Amino acid sequence: MGNNIHPSAVVESQAILDDDVTIGPYALVGPQVRLGKGVVVGPHAHIKGQTTIGEGTVIGSHAVIGEVPQVVGLKEAGRLRIGKNNVLREYVTIHTSRYPQKETVLGDNNFLMLFSHVGHDVIIHDNVVLCPFVLLAGHVEIFDRAFVSGGVAVHQFVRLGRAAMIGGLSRVTRDVPPFMLLLGDSRIWGINTVGAKRLGLSPQELSAIKFCHSALYREKLSMVNALEKIKNHASPLAKEIASFIETSQRGICGHKANTLWEHLFLDYPYFTRHRLDIWLRYKSIPKGL
């Protein structure tokens, strides 16, 4: 099956296109780009650098994929490898590695919403969701089925564990263990029960995650003692969480003892909306009833 390339698109002759590729109006495909079968490139999107994109991936309009890293004094950029069946929406930006022999990696079945940014040398595994305006600094690693809400900023070299959930407008400066829920300024508020249920975890597995959370954030144990307690648990999920913590370079995020100002910032809008909704409903009731 042939390709569908709009006449106004610019596709360099050295680019490699598999079958059934669609390239929209005014899109740009550079000479070192390889597009897999069924890739769709939207209008005005730019695919640049040493970039390989797997089959079935959809690139939204005005996305910039494979741009060189935003690093002062950069001499030679590396590669970008994107897997299969990803959706990269409008204005998404993804940079190559800053090192010639290394690569930024995006796995399979990921969904990056508009204006999300993936910096150099980031590794995103599979089935990850980045909501609008997520900012990932260089060398971040995100494991399978993590969910990052809108407006989140993630510090360089931070890791987000499997099925971790990051609440909107949060700042993440240290590692987030698997299945944990983070909200605010790098604070763990609980576990990602919704994500765990979507994974089809059994009640016993969910109980093991709660056990780990309690040891880390509720029992006031030292990290050494909490980690030892988790490692002694029989569940493979506990072993996974323990292994994640042991391999952390930046340390893990802390508990939910946020400041008064953080509580006001995070909670006040919710309570205001809730109380306002009740008041409006009350005012709408006809008098005399």
C-alpha positions as CSV (number, residue, x, y, z in Angstrom):
1,M,0.0,0.0,0.0
2,G,1.3,3.4,-0.9
3,N,1.8,6.5,1.2
4,N,-0.5,9.6,1.4
5,I,1.7,12.7,1.4
6,H,0.2,16.1,1.0
7,P,1.8,18.2,-1.9
8,S,2.8,21.0,0.5
9,A,4.6,18.7,2.9
10,V,8.5,18.6,2.8
11,V,9.9,15.1,3.0
12,E,13.6,14.8,2.5
13,S,14.7,12.2,0.0
14,Q,16.9,10.4,2.5
15,A,14.0,9.8,4.9
16,I,12.8,6.2,5.1
17,L,9.0,5.7,5.0
18,D,7.3,2.3,5.4
19,D,3.9,1.6,3.8
20,D,0.7,3.4,4.5
21,V,2.3,6.6,6.0
22,T,0.2,9.7,6.0
23,I,1.8,13.2,6.1
24,G,-0.4,16.3,6.4
25,P,-0.1,19.8,4.9
26,Y,3.1,21.7,5.5
27,A,4.6,19.0,7.7
28,L,8.4,18.5,7.6
29,V,10.2,15.1,7.7
30,G,14.0,15.4,8.0
31,P,16.7,13.3,6.2
32,Q,17.5,11.0,9.1
33,V,13.9,10.1,10.0
34,R,12.4,6.7,9.7
35,L,8.6,6.3,9.9
36,G,7.1,2.9,10.5
37,K,4.0,1.4,8.8
38,G,0.8,3.4,9.3
39,V,2.4,6.4,11.0
40,V,0.3,9.6,10.7
41,V,2.0,13.0,10.8
42,G,-0.4,15.9,11.2
43,P,-0.3,19.4,9.6
44,H,2.7,21.6,10.3
45,A,4.4,18.9,12.4
46,H,8.2,18.7,12.3
47,I,10.0,15.3,12.6
48,K,13.7,16.0,12.8
49,G,17.1,14.5,13.9
50,Q,18.0,10.9,14.1
51,T,14.5,9.8,14.8
52,T,12.8,6.4,14.4
53,I,9.0,6.2,14.9
54,G,7.2,2.8,15.2
55,E,4.1,1.7,13.3
56,G,0.7,3.1,14.1
57,T,2.0,6.1,15.9
58,V,0.0,9.4,15.4
59,I,1.8,12.8,15.5
60,G,-0.5,15.7,16.1
61,S,-0.4,19.1,14.3
62,H,2.4,21.4,15.1
63,A,4.3,18.8,17.2
64,V,8.1,19.0,17.1
65,I,9.7,15.6,17.4
66,G,13.4,14.9,17.4
67,E,14.6,18.5,18.0
68,V,18.1,18.9,19.5
69,P,18.2,19.2,23.3
70,Q,18.0,22.6,25.0
71,V,21.5,22.3,26.5
72,V,24.1,25.1,26.7
73,G,27.2,24.3,24.7
74,L,25.7,21.3,22.9
75,K,28.1,20.0,20.2
76,E,26.4,16.9,18.8
77,A,23.0,15.5,19.5
78,G,22.0,11.8,19.8
79,R,19.0,9.8,18.8
80,L,15.3,9.5,19.5
81,R,13.4,6.2,19.3
82,I,9.6,6.0,19.5
83,G,7.7,2.7,19.7
84,K,4.4,1.6,18.3
85,N,0.8,2.9,18.6
86,N,1.6,6.1,20.5
87,V,-0.5,9.2,20.3
88,L,1.4,12.5,20.5
89,R,-1.1,15.4,20.3
90,E,-0.8,19.0,19.2
91,Y,2.4,20.9,20.1
92,V,4.0,18.0,21.8
93,T,7.8,18.4,21.9
94,I,10.3,15.5,22.3
95,H,14.1,16.0,22.2
96,T,16.9,13.6,21.2
97,S,19.6,12.5,23.5
98,R,22.4,15.0,24.2
99,Y,25.0,12.3,23.7
100,P,25.9,11.1,20.2
101,Q,25.7,7.4,21.0
102,K,22.6,7.5,23.3
103,E,18.9,8.0,22.7
104,T,15.7,9.4,24.2
105,V,13.2,6.5,24.3
106,L,9.4,6.4,24.2
107,G,7.9,2.9,24.4
108,D,4.5,1.6,23.1
109,N,0.9,2.7,23.6
110,N,1.7,6.0,25.3
111,F,-0.6,9.0,25.2
112,L,1.0,12.5,25.3
113,M,-1.5,15.3,25.4
114,L,-1.1,18.8,24.0
115,F,1.9,20.9,24.9
116,S,3.6,18.2,26.9
117,H,7.4,18.3,26.7
118,V,9.8,15.4,26.9
119,G,13.4,16.5,27.5
120,H,16.6,14.8,26.4
121,D,17.6,11.3,27.5
122,V,14.1,10.7,29.0
123,I,12.9,7.0,29.0
124,I,9.2,6.5,29.0
125,H,8.1,2.9,29.1
126,D,4.6,1.6,28.0
127,N,1.0,2.8,28.5
128,V,2.0,6.1,30.1
129,V,-0.3,9.1,30.0
130,L,1.0,12.7,30.1
131,C,-1.7,15.3,30.4
132,P,-1.5,18.8,28.9
133,F,1.5,21.0,29.9
134,V,3.5,18.3,31.6
135,L,7.2,19.2,31.6
136,L,9.8,16.4,31.9
137,A,13.4,17.5,32.4
138,G,16.3,15.5,31.1
139,H,17.0,11.9,32.2
140,V,13.6,11.4,33.7
141,E,12.3,7.8,33.6
142,I,8.6,6.8,33.8
143,F,7.6,3.2,34.2
144,D,4.5,1.4,32.8
145,R,1.0,2.8,33.3
146,A,2.1,5.9,35.3
147,F,-0.3,8.8,35.0
148,V,0.9,12.4,35.1
149,S,-1.8,15.1,35.4
150,G,-1.8,18.5,33.8
151,G,0.8,21.2,34.6
152,V,3.2,18.9,36.4
153,A,6.9,19.7,36.4
154,V,9.4,16.8,36.9
155,H,13.0,17.4,37.9
156,Q,15.8,15.9,36.0
157,F,16.9,12.3,36.9
158,V,13.6,11.7,38.7
159,R,11.9,8.3,38.3
160,L,8.1,7.7,38.4
161,G,7.4,4.1,39.4
162,R,4.9,1.7,37.7
163,A,1.3,2.9,38.0
164,A,2.2,5.9,40.0
165,M,-0.2,8.8,39.9
166,I,0.9,12.5,39.9
167,G,-1.8,15.0,40.7
168,G,-2.3,18.2,38.7
169,L,0.1,21.2,39.1
170,S,2.5,19.1,41.3
171,R,6.3,19.5,41.5
172,V,8.2,16.3,41.5
173,T,11.8,16.6,42.8
174,R,12.5,13.0,43.9
175,D,11.5,9.5,42.9
176,V,7.9,8.3,43.3
177,P,7.6,4.6,44.3
178,P,5.3,2.3,42.3
179,F,1.5,2.7,42.9
180,M,1.9,5.8,45.0
181,L,-0.2,9.0,44.7
182,L,1.7,12.3,44.7
183,L,0.1,15.7,45.1
184,G,1.6,19.1,45.7
185,D,5.3,19.7,46.4
186,S,6.7,16.2,46.1
187,R,4.4,14.8,48.8
188,I,2.9,11.3,48.8
189,W,-0.8,11.4,49.9
190,G,-1.7,7.7,49.5
191,I,-1.8,5.0,46.9
192,N,-3.1,5.0,43.4
193,T,-6.1,2.7,44.0
194,V,-7.7,3.6,40.7
195,G,-4.6,2.6,38.7
196,A,-4.2,-0.6,40.8
197,K,-7.8,-1.6,40.0
198,R,-7.3,-0.9,36.3
199,L,-4.4,-3.3,36.4
200,G,-6.7,-5.9,37.7
201,L,-4.8,-6.4,41.0
202,S,-6.3,-8.8,43.5
203,P,-7.4,-7.7,47.0
204,Q,-4.3,-9.4,48.4
205,E,-2.0,-7.5,46.0
206,L,-3.7,-4.2,46.9
207,S,-3.2,-5.1,50.6
208,A,0.5,-5.5,49.9
209,I,0.7,-2.1,48.4
210,K,-1.1,-0.6,51.4
211,F,1.3,-2.4,53.7
212,C,4.3,-0.8,51.9
213,H,2.7,2.6,52.0
214,S,2.1,2.3,55.7
215,A,5.6,1.2,56.4
216,L,7.1,4.1,54.4
217,Y,4.7,7.0,55.3
218,R,2.6,6.2,58.4
219,E,4.6,4.2,60.9
220,K,7.4,6.8,61.4
221,L,10.1,4.2,60.7
222,S,13.5,5.1,59.5
223,M,14.0,4.4,55.8
224,V,16.4,1.5,56.6
225,N,13.8,-0.1,58.9
226,A,10.9,0.6,56.6
227,L,12.8,-0.9,53.6
228,E,13.7,-4.0,55.6
229,K,10.1,-4.5,56.6
230,I,8.9,-4.2,53.0
231,K,11.6,-6.6,51.8
232,N,10.4,-9.2,54.3
233,H,6.9,-9.2,52.9
234,A,6.1,-12.1,50.7
235,S,4.3,-10.3,47.9
236,P,6.2,-9.7,44.6
237,L,4.7,-6.2,44.5
238,A,6.4,-5.4,47.8
239,K,9.7,-6.8,46.4
240,E,9.2,-4.5,43.3
241,I,8.7,-1.4,45.6
242,A,11.7,-2.3,47.7
243,S,13.9,-2.8,44.6
244,F,12.7,0.6,43.2
245,I,13.7,2.3,46.4
246,E,17.0,0.6,46.7
247,T,18.0,1.7,43.2
248,S,16.9,5.3,43.7
249,Q,19.7,7.9,43.2
250,R,17.7,11.0,44.4
251,G,15.7,9.4,47.2
252,I,11.9,9.0,47.3
253,C,9.3,11.7,47.9
254,G,8.1,12.3,51.4
255,H,4.7,12.0,53.2
256,K,1.8,14.4,53.1
257,A,2.8,16.8,55.9
258,N,2.3,19.8,53.6
259,T,2.5,23.4,54.8
260,L,-0.6,25.5,55.6
261,W,-0.1,27.4,52.3
262,E,0.1,24.1,50.3
263,H,-3.2,22.9,52.0
264,L,-4.9,26.2,51.1
265,F,-3.6,26.0,47.5
266,L,-4.6,22.3,47.0
267,D,-7.8,22.1,49.1
268,Y,-9.4,25.5,49.1
269,P,-10.5,25.5,45.4
270,Y,-12.3,22.2,45.9
271,F,-14.1,23.2,49.1
272,T,-15.1,26.5,47.5
273,R,-16.6,24.9,44.5
274,H,-18.3,22.3,46.6
275,R,-19.9,24.8,49.0
276,L,-20.8,27.2,46.1
277,D,-22.6,24.3,44.3
278,I,-24.6,23.5,47.4
279,W,-25.5,27.2,47.8
280,L,-26.7,27.6,44.2
281,R,-28.8,24.5,44.5
282,Y,-30.4,25.9,47.7
283,K,-31.1,29.3,46.0
284,S,-32.8,27.5,43.1
285,I,-35.5,25.9,45.3
286,P,-38.7,27.9,45.0
287,K,-39.7,29.7,48.2
288,G,-42.5,28.0,50.2
289,L,-41.3,24.5,49.5
